[in-house]
Amino acid sequence: MKRRSISPFSLSFLDIMFCGFGAVVLLVLILNTDTVRARNAVFADLRSEVVRLEQEVIAGREQMVTARNSLAAVDDELVTTRGEAERIIETIKTLEIEMARMENETLASKEHINELASDLKSQDEDKKRLGAPRPAEQDGGTKVRKVQGEGDRQYLTGLKMGGKRVLILVDVSASMLGETIVNVVRRRNMDAASKRSAPKWQRALKTADWLVSNLPSTARFQLYVFNTRASAAVSGTDGNWLLASSRKDVDAAIRALRQTVPGEGTSLYHALAVAGKLSPRPDNILLVTDGLPTQGRGKPTGTTVSADERLQHFQAAARALPSGIPVNTVLLPMEGDAWAAAAFWKLAQDTRGSFMTPARDWP
């Protein structure tokens, strides 16, 4: 019997090889499963990070849009501010030119006044030398009332007191209670007696008394008070002229004025409009006030009024004044009303009147 040859690739060897390959494959599957699991975990973490970064990008874009809008608003505000600054600069230049012109005119007026004072002094010396009576002695017997100041203070006003028909306008608004806003607010809440005794109002009363008492005896006059409206101080005399030579008419006007209690706002429009309602019209106006008006023809819509609005109310009132009537203003200054003096001075120049701000102890 022939012996079978021995082969290395017998069934047992193949079984062993396949078992080894199977073990290797199993090991690879186990390792691959762990690798896939670890990779999925890493991918999950990366996806979360990507989502977070995307949300940050979206928030950043929104913030960038907001920042761009804010920048655009700032640019618009900057342009507006530059335009406002240019307008203010132009206004300042215009005011500087106007102030320079006023200063020149003031200097010229002072020189003219000095010349007139020198001429008057020379004439007084000539009259004294010739034995002529002084002006005070000539006029003393023609005045119905006598209001004596200190020395010759009553002759230093520069007001034009003449005229056949003289209209006296006295401001009786709340601002006449004090020279500062704080004092006005404080006295506005007091009783009527305290309001009438306010130092500034007492100055206004003395000024009005002096004006009425120094009118020409041949003149006719009317005394009107005004705040948000205007009316004759003596009840029942609206539209009528009183006699400056009548002690009864003069005393009644002053007595009625002293009983008036200052209050409310100021409308210069209604005050100057009186000149067009009187018949015949006045040929001279004496105005006692403390500043620019706080309202115009109608009642204001707001609770506050700016300096520009007050100047506009003043200009509207000046336009309503009948032409050819000089306005002589006695201004008792009010705190914070810087434009008042210039405005009333210009009104005096335009109407050929006069303007003065008296000393505290005048008349």
LOGUMAR-821169 format. One record per residue (C-alpha): chain; y, z, x; residue number from 1. Coordinates in steps of 0.25 Angstrom, whole numbers, plus 5000, padded with zeros to 4 digits. Layout:
N
A,Y,Z,X,NUM
...
END
This chain:
363
A,5000,5000,5000,1
A,5013,4996,5005,2
A,5023,5007,5007,3
A,5037,5005,5000,4
A,5048,5004,5009,5
A,5059,5015,5009,6
A,5073,5011,5004,7
A,5085,5020,5006,8
A,5090,5015,4992,9
A,5080,5022,4984,10
A,5083,5027,4970,11
A,5085,5041,4975,12
A,5095,5037,4985,13
A,5102,5029,4974,14
A,5102,5041,4965,15
A,5109,5049,4976,16
A,5119,5038,4978,17
A,5123,5037,4963,18
A,5124,5052,4962,19
A,5133,5052,4974,20
A,5142,5041,4968,21
A,5142,5048,4954,22
A,5146,5061,4961,23
A,5157,5053,4968,24
A,5161,5047,4955,25
A,5161,5060,4948,26
A,5170,5066,4959,27
A,5179,5055,4958,28
A,5181,5056,4943,29
A,5183,5071,4944,30
A,5194,5069,4955,31
A,5200,5057,4947,32
A,5201,5066,4934,33
A,5209,5077,4942,34
A,5218,5066,4948,35
A,5221,5060,4935,36
A,5223,5074,4928,37
A,5233,5078,4940,38
A,5240,5064,4939,39
A,5242,5065,4924,40
A,5248,5079,4926,41
A,5257,5074,4937,42
A,5261,5062,4927,43
A,5264,5072,4916,44
A,5273,5080,4925,45
A,5280,5067,4930,46
A,5282,5062,4915,47
A,5288,5076,4912,48
A,5298,5074,4924,49
A,5301,5060,4920,50
A,5304,5064,4906,51
A,5313,5076,4911,52
A,5320,5066,4920,53
A,5322,5056,4909,54
A,5328,5067,4900,55
A,5338,5071,4912,56
A,5342,5056,4913,57
A,5345,5055,4898,58
A,5353,5068,4899,59
A,5360,5063,4912,60
A,5364,5050,4905,61
A,5369,5058,4893,62
A,5378,5066,4902,63
A,5382,5054,4909,64
A,5387,5048,4896,65
A,5394,5061,4893,66
A,5400,5061,4907,67
A,5405,5047,4905,68
A,5411,5050,4891,69
A,5418,5062,4897,70
A,5423,5054,4909,71
A,5428,5043,4899,72
A,5436,5054,4891,73
A,5442,5060,4904,74
A,5446,5046,4908,75
A,5453,5044,4894,76
A,5459,5057,4895,77
A,5464,5054,4909,78
A,5470,5041,4904,79
A,5477,5049,4893,80
A,5482,5060,4902,81
A,5488,5049,4912,82
A,5495,5042,4900,83
A,5500,5056,4895,84
A,5505,5059,4909,85
A,5512,5046,4911,86
A,5519,5048,4898,87
A,5523,5062,4901,88
A,5528,5057,4915,89
A,5537,5047,4908,90
A,5542,5057,4898,91
A,5546,5066,4909,92
A,5553,5055,4916,93
A,5560,5052,4903,94
A,5564,5066,4901,95
A,5569,5067,4916,96
A,5578,5055,4914,97
A,5583,5061,4901,98
A,5585,5075,4907,99
A,5593,5068,4919,100
A,5601,5061,4908,101
A,5604,5074,4901,102
A,5608,5081,4913,103
A,5618,5070,4917,104
A,5623,5071,4903,105
A,5624,5086,4903,106
A,5631,5086,4917,107
A,5641,5076,4911,108
A,5643,5084,4898,109
A,5645,5097,4907,110
A,5655,5090,4915,111
A,5662,5085,4902,112
A,5662,5099,4897,113
A,5667,5105,4909,114
A,5679,5095,4909,115
A,5681,5098,4894,116
A,5681,5113,4897,117
A,5691,5111,4909,118
A,5700,5103,4899,119
A,5699,5113,4888,120
A,5702,5124,4898,121
A,5714,5117,4903,122
A,5719,5115,4889,123
A,5717,5129,4886,124
A,5725,5133,4898,125
A,5736,5123,4894,126
A,5736,5129,4880,127
A,5737,5143,4885,128
A,5748,5139,4894,129
A,5755,5133,4882,130
A,5752,5145,4873,131
A,5743,5137,4863,132
A,5733,5145,4856,133
A,5718,5145,4860,134
A,5708,5137,4852,135
A,5701,5150,4847,136
A,5715,5155,4842,137
A,5717,5141,4835,138
A,5703,5141,4828,139
A,5702,5156,4825,140
A,5709,5155,4812,141
A,5701,5143,4807,142
A,5687,5149,4808,143
A,5681,5156,4796,144
A,5671,5164,4804,145
A,5673,5169,4818,146
A,5661,5170,4828,147
A,5666,5174,4841,148
A,5658,5172,4854,149
A,5660,5179,4868,150
A,5672,5173,4875,151
A,5673,5158,4872,152
A,5659,5156,4869,153
A,5661,5150,4856,154
A,5669,5139,4862,155
A,5658,5135,4872,156
A,5648,5128,4862,157
A,5652,5114,4864,158
A,5647,5112,4849,159
A,5655,5102,4841,160
A,5659,5111,4829,161
A,5669,5101,4822,162
A,5666,5092,4810,163
A,5670,5091,4795,164
A,5656,5094,4791,165
A,5647,5102,4800,166
A,5632,5105,4797,167
A,5626,5117,4804,168
A,5611,5117,4805,169
A,5604,5130,4809,170
A,5589,5130,4813,171
A,5582,5141,4805,172
A,5568,5138,4810,173
A,5558,5149,4815,174
A,5562,5146,4830,175
A,5576,5152,4828,176
A,5569,5165,4828,177
A,5567,5165,4843,178
A,5569,5158,4856,179
A,5554,5158,4860,180
A,5542,5154,4852,181
A,5536,5168,4853,182
A,5549,5175,4847,183
A,5549,5164,4836,184
A,5535,5167,4832,185
A,5537,5182,4833,186
A,5550,5182,4824,187
A,5544,5172,4814,188
A,5535,5183,4809,189
A,5546,5193,4807,190
A,5554,5196,4795,191
A,5566,5189,4791,192
A,5576,5199,4796,193
A,5569,5199,4810,194
A,5570,5183,4810,195
A,5585,5184,4806,196
A,5588,5193,4818,197
A,5581,5185,4828,198
A,5590,5183,4840,199
A,5589,5168,4841,200
A,5592,5167,4826,201
A,5604,5176,4827,202
A,5609,5166,4838,203
A,5607,5155,4828,204
A,5615,5162,4818,205
A,5626,5166,4827,206
A,5627,5151,4832,207
A,5627,5146,4817,208
A,5638,5156,4814,209
A,5646,5152,4826,210
A,5645,5137,4822,211
A,5649,5139,4807,212
A,5661,5148,4811,213
A,5666,5138,4821,214
A,5666,5126,4812,215
A,5680,5120,4809,216
A,5686,5126,4797,217
A,5689,5112,4791,218
A,5674,5109,4792,219
A,5663,5109,4782,220
A,5649,5114,4786,221
A,5635,5117,4781,222
A,5625,5126,4787,223
A,5610,5122,4786,224
A,5598,5129,4791,225
A,5585,5122,4794,226
A,5571,5124,4798,227
A,5560,5115,4791,228
A,5571,5112,4781,229
A,5586,5112,4781,230
A,5595,5119,4771,231
A,5609,5125,4770,232
A,5611,5139,4774,233
A,5619,5142,4762,234
A,5610,5140,4750,235
A,5616,5130,4740,236
A,5625,5123,4750,237
A,5615,5112,4754,238
A,5622,5099,4755,239
A,5636,5105,4754,240
A,5647,5108,4765,241
A,5653,5122,4767,242
A,5667,5125,4772,243
A,5669,5130,4786,244
A,5682,5136,4782,245
A,5675,5144,4771,246
A,5671,5158,4775,247
A,5662,5159,4763,248
A,5654,5146,4767,249
A,5653,5150,4782,250
A,5649,5164,4779,251
A,5638,5159,4769,252
A,5632,5150,4779,253
A,5631,5160,4790,254
A,5626,5171,4780,255
A,5615,5161,4775,256
A,5611,5157,4789,257
A,5610,5172,4793,258
A,5600,5174,4781,259
A,5591,5163,4785,260
A,5578,5167,4792,261
A,5573,5157,4802,262
A,5559,5151,4800,263
A,5550,5138,4799,264
A,5551,5126,4808,265
A,5562,5117,4812,266
A,5566,5103,4806,267
A,5578,5097,4812,268
A,5576,5085,4803,269
A,5580,5092,4790,270
A,5592,5099,4797,271
A,5598,5086,4802,272
A,5595,5079,4789,273
A,5605,5089,4782,274
A,5616,5081,4789,275
A,5612,5069,4780,276
A,5611,5077,4767,277
A,5625,5083,4768,278
A,5636,5075,4761,279
A,5645,5072,4768,280
A,5637,5073,4781,281
A,5641,5082,4792,282
A,5649,5077,4804,283
A,5643,5088,4813,284
A,5630,5096,4814,285
A,5628,5110,4821,286
A,5614,5112,4824,287
A,5608,5126,4828,288
A,5593,5125,4832,289
A,5584,5130,4843,290
A,5575,5118,4846,291
A,5568,5105,4841,292
A,5562,5104,4827,293
A,5548,5108,4824,294
A,5546,5098,4812,295
A,5553,5085,4807,296
A,5556,5081,4793,297
A,5542,5085,4787,298
A,5533,5097,4789,299
A,5525,5096,4802,300
A,5510,5094,4800,301
A,5506,5103,4812,302
A,5509,5117,4816,303
A,5514,5114,4830,304
A,5524,5104,4835,305
A,5526,5098,4849,306
A,5539,5097,4857,307
A,5538,5081,4855,308
A,5536,5083,4840,309
A,5548,5092,4840,310
A,5556,5082,4847,311
A,5552,5071,4837,312
A,5556,5080,4826,313
A,5570,5082,4832,314
A,5572,5067,4835,315
A,5568,5064,4820,316
A,5578,5074,4815,317
A,5589,5068,4824,318
A,5586,5054,4819,319
A,5588,5060,4804,320
A,5602,5065,4808,321
A,5613,5056,4802,322
A,5621,5049,4813,323
A,5635,5053,4817,324
A,5633,5068,4816,325
A,5634,5076,4829,326
A,5624,5087,4830,327
A,5628,5100,4838,328
A,5616,5108,4842,329
A,5615,5123,4846,330
A,5602,5125,4852,331
A,5595,5139,4853,332
A,5584,5135,4862,333
A,5569,5138,4858,334
A,5558,5141,4868,335
A,5549,5128,4871,336
A,5559,5118,4865,337
A,5563,5111,4878,338
A,5567,5098,4871,339
A,5577,5104,4861,340
A,5589,5105,4870,341
A,5588,5090,4874,342
A,5585,5085,4860,343
A,5597,5092,4854,344
A,5606,5089,4866,345
A,5602,5074,4863,346
A,5605,5076,4848,347
A,5619,5081,4852,348
A,5621,5069,4861,349
A,5616,5059,4851,350
A,5625,5065,4839,351
A,5637,5068,4848,352
A,5635,5083,4845,353
A,5633,5094,4855,354
A,5622,5103,4859,355
A,5622,5118,4865,356
A,5612,5129,4868,357
A,5620,5141,4867,358
A,5619,5154,4875,359
A,5611,5166,4869,360
A,5624,5173,4866,361
A,5632,5162,4860,362
A,5640,5162,4851,363
END
